[in-house]
Amino acid sequence: MGERRTNTREQIRIVALEMFAERGYAGTSLREIAERLGVTKAAVYYHFPTKEDILASLLEDFLAQLDELIAWTEAQPRSTDTRRAALERYAQMLGGTKTDLARFMQEGQSAIRELAAGLQVRKHFAQFQALLAAPDDSAEGRLRAQVALVALHLAAFGPLSPAA
């Protein structure tokens, strides 16, 4: 029974992330998630009482990986090679199943900005961004670090659409 519960919980997370990436956080309801899964809304509520709880669950895994990367980066000498390696590791984190999450985090910033999960993401990114700039970097150097992170997010979900 525990395996079935875990599977349902994971299926909710997968479908919610797909829908958040497609429709945005505000444009997705628990009812719609339940409908896509073919389960009752009560089944979704059993696992996640709110949509924000689903979001927090999705971001929890990502933030745990980012915490590991931050710890690794902090343990390395502050150098160009370390910053480059940290960015490469971060790019790998954004690949595979994390692509939808990267898309959602980039496109859904305004929807989640004030939620507890959104605040945690901003805090982690600020910490990581600070590590990507040299300790004595100018405002320009800090901006380069920020642009590098944004560029990786944009690259994670493919090329931009051509202008019409």
N, C-alpha and C positions, 0 to 999 in steps of 0.2 A: 504494500500500500504506500509506503514511504517513497518508493521509486516512482510510482505513478504521480504522487503529489509533486515531487521534484520535477518530473517531466512536464507536467502542466504548468508549473511556475516558470520553467525555462521557455516553454512555448509562448506563454504570455509575454515574456521579455522580448523574445525574437520578433513576434508580430507587432508589439508596441513600438519597437525600434524601427521596424520597416515603415510603420504608419507615421511615426514622428518624422522620419526622414522624408517621406512622401508628402505629407499634409501639414507638417509642423506640429508642435506640441499643442498649441491652442486649438488646432483644427482636428484633433483626435480625441474621441471620448472613450470611456471605459466600455460603453455599450457597443461602439463600433469595433473595438478590439475583441470583445466577446463574440460578436457576429462573425467576424473574419475567422475566428478560431472554431466557430460552431459550438460554443459552450454558452451557458447562461451567464448573465451579468453577475449573478450571485457567486458563480465559480471564480470569476475574476476577483471579486471583492474578498473572497476567502483568502486569496494569496496576496492581494494588494488592495488595501482599503481605499487608496487614492491613486490618481494618476501620478502624483508627485512621488509616491512610494515606488512606482515602477521606474520612474526616472532616476531616483536615488539608487535603486538597485543596479541599473545599467551603468551609472557613473561610478559606483563603488568599485567595480572590477577595474575599470579604466584608471581610476585614481590610485588604486593599490599598485598597479603597474607603474604609474607615473612616480609614485613614492619611491619605488625601487630604483627607477632611473635617476631620480633626484639624489638619492643616497649614494648611488654609484658615482654620479658626477661630482658630488661633494668630496668623495674619497680620492678623487684623481687630482693630479697637479693642475692648477689653473693655467691652461695653455690652449693654443689654437687647435692642437690635435685632440685635446679632450673635448672641446666644444664641438668639433666636427664629428667625433665619435658619438657624442650625446645626441646630436641631431640625427645621425644615421640610425641610432637605436630607437629614437622617437619615430622616425619614418617607418621603421619596421613595426612598431606598435600600432601605427595607423592602418596598416595593411590588413588584408584578409577580412575577417568578420568585423573588424573595427571600422571599416570604411563607412558604413551607414552611421555609426556613432560620430565619426569625424564630420560627416556631412551635416548631421543634425546639430552638432555643437557649433559648427560654423554658421549655418543658416538660421538656427533657432536661438541665437544669443539673446535677442530681445525678449523672447517668450520666457526664458528661464533665468534671466539676469537677476531677478530679485528673489527667486526661490532659494531655499537652503542649499540645494544641490548646485545651483548656478554659482552661488557664493563660494562654495568649496572648489569648484573648477577654477574660478578666477584666482583664488588664493594659491592653488597649486601651480597654475600657469605663471603667476607673478614670481613665485619662488624659482621655477625652472628657468624662466627668462632671465632672472638675475644671475643665474649660474652660467648662462650662455654669453653674457657680456664679460669682458675682462674687468677685473676689480677697479681699474683706474679709467675705464671707458668713459668717453664723453657722451653727451646726449645722443649724438649720431651713432655711436657704437651700441648703445642700448636699443636704439631704434632698429638697427640692423638685426639684433637678436630677436626683437619682436617680429620683424618682417619675415625672418627665417621660419619662425613657428607658424605664422599665418600662411606662408607659401607652402609649407608641408601639409597643412590642412586642405588648402585648395587643391594641391596635387593628389591628395589621397582619394578624391572622388572624381578624378578625370579632368580632361580639358574643359575649359569654359566653352559654352555654346557660341557658335559664330554669330556675329551681329546680323540681324535681319535687314 
